[in-house]
Amino acid sequence: MWDSVRDYWVTFNEPLEGVLAFMYLDAKGLVTTGMGNLIDASHTELSEPSAEEREASHALAAELAWLRADDTPASYDEIVQEWDAVKSRMDLAPAGGGHFAPPVTSLHLDSGEIDRIVGEKLVQNENYLVGRAEFSDFANWPADAQLGLLSMSWALGPAFRFPKFQAFAASRDWEGAAEECTFGPHVGTINTRNALDQQAFHNATRVDAEGLDPSELLIAQ
């Protein structure tokens, strides 16, 4: 991706996802942290994990540098206990991640660790996307088009299937991509993300039509 996209990512995404330093449940009842970073291997929404899913989830959570309230490193057992405690609070999932703030939780990540996991997830999504035939020319796309696709991937996962959008993107028909990039449920920040993604693809049309520098991110101006 262009440096302009990477540098703008947190500024773009934070108002849509929020940044939470503790473990919380998303609307699907999956344990999450940071800027929508999943640390949950469960396959079924709003349900207890199997023994195998729980063990795999503990391993995911333990990969992160969790801290106690006094900023000393948490032990593996403390991370496991925290994950289990959060997972058990399905009653709070519809209320939003903020409801898992201390004293519901006791561990946290520092800002540097959050930046690290957000950056790693962004690169992981990019690597998956460029392996798909319809997005194989991603590196040469206008920065705004890259941002639009990465934004969709952040919300939907990089394996999403929108056949019409994919065809438009493959042919650099950014107006068609803008028409087909939206998704539901059409509430809250999802509507905001959809509108921003559409603007990004409209901007990509302008970049191609006017011969502008593709590395410049118009939506950031």
N, C-alpha and C positions, 0 to 999 in steps of 0.2 A: 504494500500500500504506500501511497505517497506520505511523506513526513507530515504534511499539513493535516492529513486525516488522523494520523496517530496522535499528533500534538493536540488536536481539538477534541478527541474522543471523550474524555472525561467531562469537559465543559458541555459538550452536546448531550451526553447521556445522563449526567447526574440529575437534572431536573425531572427526567422521565422515570428513572429507577430509584433515585435516592441512594445514599451511601450509609450503610449501617455496619458498625464495627463488631456487632455481636451476632450470634446465631439466631435465626428466626425462621418461621414457616411462611412460605409463599401461599398464594391462594389455592394451590393444589396440595398443600400439606407437605411440601418438600422442604427439608432443612437447607437454608440458604444463608449467605452472608455477603459482606462487601456491596458490590453493585450488581446484585442479582446473580451471584456466583453460587451454583449448586454444590452442596457437599452431601448429597443424598443419592444412593444407588437404588432407591425404591422404584418399582415399575408401576405401581398402582397408586392413583391419587387418593388422598384423604383416607389412608388406611395404614395399619401397622405393618412394618416391614417384616419380611421373612428373616430367619436367622442368617441366611447368606447375605441378604441385602443389608441387614444391620451391620454385619461384620465389614462388608465392603464400604459402607458409609463411614464407619468409624475410621477406617484407613484413610479415606478421603479427607475427613476433618483433621486427622492428625498430621497431614501434610502441611498444614498451615501453622504459623508461629503464634499460637494463642498465648495471651498474657492474662495473669490474674489482675485484680483491681490495683495492686501495688506495682504493676508493670514487670513482675518477675515471670519467667516462663512457666506455663501450666504443664503439668505432667500428662502422660497419655491417659491415665485413669480419670483425671479431671476432665479432659476433653471428651472422653467417652460418656461420662456422667452428664456432662452438659448437653451433648447431642441427644442422649436418651430423654433427658428432661424436656428439651425443646420439642422433640418429636411427639412426646406424650400430650402436648397442649394443642390438639386439633381444634379445641374450642376457640382458640385465639387466631387461627389461620384466617378467617374471614375479616378480622379486625385490622389487619395490616401489620407489617413487620415492626413498626414502632412500639407495638404493645409487648414486645419481647425484651425491651430495654431493662436494665437492672431495676429492681431486684429479681425479675424473672430469670435473667441470666447473670452470670458473674465473670465470664471471660470476654476478652475483646482482642481485636487486631489493631496494630498501630497503622498510621496512614501509609507508611512505606510498604507494609505488607499488603494492604489493600491495593495500592498502585501496582504492586507486582502481580497479584492474581488477576486484576482487571486486564493488565497488559498481556499476560499469558493467554487469557481466554480470547482476547481480541485476535492475537496471532494464530491461535488454534482454529478459530472460526475462519480466518482468511485462508489458512492452509487447506482446510476442508473444501471451501468454496472454489478455490482455483483448481481443485481436482475434478470438479464437475465440468463437463464439456461446454455447457452453455456459458460458463463464467471463466473459461480458460484464458481469455484475453484481459482479465481483470487488471493486470499490472499497467495496461495501456489506457484504461478508462479515465475519464475526467475524475478528479478528486471527489467531486460532489456525487457522482454515480457510485464510486467506491463507498462513500459514507452511507448512501442510501441502502446499498445492499448489506453492508455490515450492520446497520441499524435493524434491518429486517431479521438478519441472522441472530442478533443478540436477543431479540424478543421471541423468535420462532424456533431457533436452532438452525444450524447451517445445512441441515438435510431437508428443509422445507420444500414442498412441492406446489408451485404455482405455475402450471404449464404455460399459460399465456404470458405471464411476466417473464418467465425464463426465455421464451422465444423472442420477445421484444428486446431483452437485455443482450441476447446473443447477436442480434442484428444491429445493436446500438440505436434502437428506436426508443429514445428516452422518454418521449411523450407517451408512447404505449406503455412503457414500464411504469410511468407515473400513474397511469390509469389503473394498472393491475397490481400495484404494490401494497394496497391497503388490506388490513385484516381486522378481525373482531376479537373479543366483543367490543363494540364501538362505544366505549365508556372511558372516562377519565383520561389518563395520560396515553392510553392507546390511541385515542383520537388525535392527541397532540403529536405523537410519534408518526402516525400516518400522514398528517399534514406536513411535517418536516421532511419526511422521506419523499413525498411528492414534490416539494419545493426543490429538494436536492436533485431529483431527476430532471425537473424543468431547467434547473441551472446547467445540468450537463448538456441539454439541448443547445443552450446558448453558447457553451464552450466550444462545441463542435461546429456550430453554425458560424461563429465569429472568429474561429481560429485562435481562441484564447489559450493561455498556458494551462495545460491539463493538470499540472501539479498544484495550481492555486485553488483554494477551497472558497468558492463564492459565498456559500451559506454562512461562513464565519465572518464575513465582512459587514 
